[in-house]
């Protein structure tokens, strides 16, 4: 399905999600009885990062005409957030990873190690913290998992060097989990 308009025409419930041939997500949302909004979302880096490529706003079956003020009253920020949530869920990425940093620390008597599984788990933990909007993710990791913020910064840097996180400008928080990390953690659907 590549036609956002067709998905909007067919939406009969609160929402519908379609997938294009190149993996984009088409999300149609009903807003009350009189509005429907469709979004074409393209995955950027992380399985939870979707950029909006197309936005379609339609009036209900009655009068299809609307004014600019009508559109301004739509909660577009909330609709985009919901569409991203639905796209993430449809991508099957809500699967549980093979392990977590916390589990590895417990299994390994408090020593994480620097193997691929450990660094992929660090990358996942870091990416989740960044996606929640934390401004100091290494500090948050230290608070939650023990150790110092500097230790976690070094582990994140090593995970990034090994290809488990995408690059960001030096000193900036951020980066998305890579396909390599998702594969190591068992988050890739076969």
C-alpha positions as CSV (number, residue, x, y, z in Angstrom):
1,X,0.0,0.0,0.0
2,X,1.6,3.3,-1.1
3,X,-1.5,5.6,-1.2
4,X,-2.1,7.6,1.9
5,X,-5.4,8.8,0.4
6,X,-6.7,5.3,0.0
7,X,-5.9,4.5,3.6
8,X,-7.7,7.6,4.7
9,X,-10.7,6.6,2.6
10,X,-10.8,3.2,4.2
11,X,-10.2,4.1,7.9
12,X,-13.3,3.1,9.8
13,X,-11.9,2.8,13.4
14,X,-9.8,5.2,15.4
15,X,-6.7,4.5,13.4
16,X,-5.2,2.4,10.6
17,X,-1.6,1.6,9.7
18,X,-0.2,0.6,6.4
19,X,3.3,-0.2,5.2
20,X,4.7,0.9,1.8
21,X,7.0,-1.2,-0.3
22,X,10.0,0.7,1.0
23,X,9.0,0.3,4.7
24,X,7.5,3.7,5.3
25,X,4.4,3.7,7.6
26,X,1.1,5.3,6.5
27,X,-1.0,6.2,9.5
28,X,-4.6,7.3,9.3
29,X,-6.2,8.8,12.4
30,X,-9.8,9.8,13.0
31,X,-10.3,13.0,15.0
32,X,-13.9,13.1,16.2
33,X,-16.4,12.5,13.4
34,X,-15.6,15.3,11.2
35,X,-11.8,15.1,10.7
36,X,-9.2,12.5,9.6
37,X,-5.5,13.0,9.4
38,X,-3.0,10.9,7.5
39,X,0.7,10.8,7.9
40,X,3.5,9.2,5.8
41,X,6.4,8.4,8.2
42,X,9.9,7.5,7.2
43,X,12.2,5.7,9.7
44,X,15.3,7.6,10.6
45,X,18.0,5.7,12.4
46,X,16.3,4.4,15.5
47,X,13.2,2.2,15.4
48,X,11.5,4.9,17.4
49,X,12.5,7.9,15.3
50,X,10.1,8.6,12.4
51,X,10.2,11.7,10.3
52,X,7.0,13.1,8.7
53,X,7.1,13.0,4.9
54,X,3.5,13.8,4.2
55,X,0.5,15.1,6.1
56,X,-3.0,15.0,4.8
57,X,-6.0,16.6,6.6
58,X,-9.5,15.8,5.5
59,X,-12.9,17.0,6.6
60,X,-15.7,14.5,7.2
61,X,-18.3,13.3,4.7
62,X,-20.4,16.5,5.0
63,X,-18.8,19.8,4.0
64,X,-15.3,19.1,2.7
65,X,-14.3,22.8,2.9
66,X,-12.4,24.2,5.8
67,X,-10.6,27.3,6.8
68,X,-7.1,27.9,8.2
69,X,-8.5,28.4,11.7
70,X,-10.1,25.0,11.6
71,X,-6.7,23.4,11.0
72,X,-5.0,25.4,13.7
73,X,-7.4,23.9,16.2
74,X,-6.3,20.4,15.4
75,X,-3.8,19.0,18.0
76,X,-1.2,18.2,15.3
77,X,1.6,17.7,17.9
78,X,-0.4,15.0,19.7
79,X,-1.5,13.5,16.4
80,X,2.1,13.2,15.1
81,X,3.2,11.7,18.4
82,X,0.4,9.1,18.3
83,X,1.3,8.3,14.6
84,X,4.9,7.8,15.6
85,X,3.9,5.5,18.4
86,X,1.7,3.5,16.1
87,X,4.4,3.3,13.5
88,X,6.9,2.0,16.1
89,X,4.4,-0.6,17.3
90,X,3.7,-1.7,13.7
91,X,7.4,-2.1,13.1
92,X,7.5,-4.9,15.6
93,X,10.2,-3.2,17.6
94,X,8.5,-3.5,21.0
95,X,10.1,-6.9,21.3
96,X,12.2,-7.6,24.3
97,X,16.0,-7.6,23.8
98,X,17.9,-10.7,24.5
99,X,19.4,-9.0,27.6
100,X,19.7,-5.6,29.3
101,X,22.5,-3.8,31.0
102,X,20.9,-4.5,34.4
103,X,20.6,-8.2,33.7
104,X,24.2,-8.4,32.5
105,X,25.5,-6.6,35.6
106,X,23.7,-9.1,37.7
107,X,24.8,-12.1,35.7
108,X,28.4,-10.9,35.7
109,X,28.8,-9.9,39.3
110,X,28.7,-6.2,38.6
111,X,31.3,-6.4,35.7
112,X,29.7,-5.5,32.4
113,X,32.5,-6.3,30.0
114,X,33.2,-4.9,26.5
115,X,31.8,-7.7,24.3
116,X,29.3,-7.0,21.6
117,X,26.3,-8.0,23.7
118,X,27.3,-5.8,26.5
119,X,28.0,-2.8,24.3
120,X,24.8,-3.3,22.3
121,X,22.9,-3.4,25.6
122,X,24.6,-0.1,26.7
123,X,23.6,1.4,23.3
124,X,20.0,0.4,23.7
125,X,19.8,1.7,27.3
126,X,21.4,5.0,26.2
127,X,19.1,5.4,23.1
128,X,16.0,4.8,25.3
129,X,17.2,7.5,27.8
130,X,17.9,9.9,25.0
131,X,14.5,9.3,23.4
132,X,12.8,10.1,26.7
133,X,14.4,13.6,26.4
134,X,17.0,13.3,29.2
135,X,19.6,16.0,28.9
136,X,22.4,14.1,30.7
137,X,21.9,10.4,29.7
138,X,25.3,9.2,31.1
139,X,24.4,10.7,34.5
140,X,21.0,9.0,34.4
141,X,22.7,5.7,33.6
142,X,25.1,6.1,36.5
143,X,22.1,6.9,38.9
144,X,20.1,3.9,37.6
145,X,22.9,1.3,37.2
146,X,25.7,2.5,39.5
147,X,29.2,3.7,38.6
148,X,30.2,7.1,37.5
149,X,28.8,9.2,34.7
150,X,32.3,9.2,33.2
151,X,32.4,5.4,33.1
152,X,29.1,5.4,31.3
153,X,30.2,8.1,28.9
154,X,33.2,5.9,28.0
155,X,31.1,2.8,27.5
156,X,28.7,4.8,25.3
157,X,31.6,6.1,23.2
158,X,33.0,2.5,22.8
159,X,29.5,1.3,21.8
160,X,29.4,4.1,19.2
161,X,32.9,3.3,17.9
162,X,31.9,-0.4,17.5
163,X,28.9,0.6,15.4
164,X,26.0,0.2,17.9
165,X,25.0,3.9,17.9
166,X,24.9,6.4,15.1
167,X,27.3,9.3,15.2
168,X,26.5,12.7,16.7
169,X,28.6,15.8,17.0
170,X,31.4,15.5,19.7
171,X,30.0,16.3,23.1
172,X,26.4,16.1,22.1
173,X,23.9,13.6,23.6
174,X,22.1,11.5,21.1
175,X,22.4,8.9,18.4
176,X,20.1,6.1,17.4
177,X,20.5,2.4,17.8
178,X,21.9,0.8,14.7
179,X,20.7,-2.3,12.8
180,X,23.9,-4.0,14.0
181,X,22.9,-3.4,17.6
182,X,19.3,-4.5,17.0
183,X,20.6,-7.7,15.4
184,X,23.0,-8.5,18.4
185,X,20.1,-7.9,20.8
186,X,17.6,-10.0,18.9
187,X,15.3,-7.1,18.0
188,X,15.4,-7.8,14.3
189,X,12.4,-9.8,12.9
190,X,13.4,-12.7,10.7
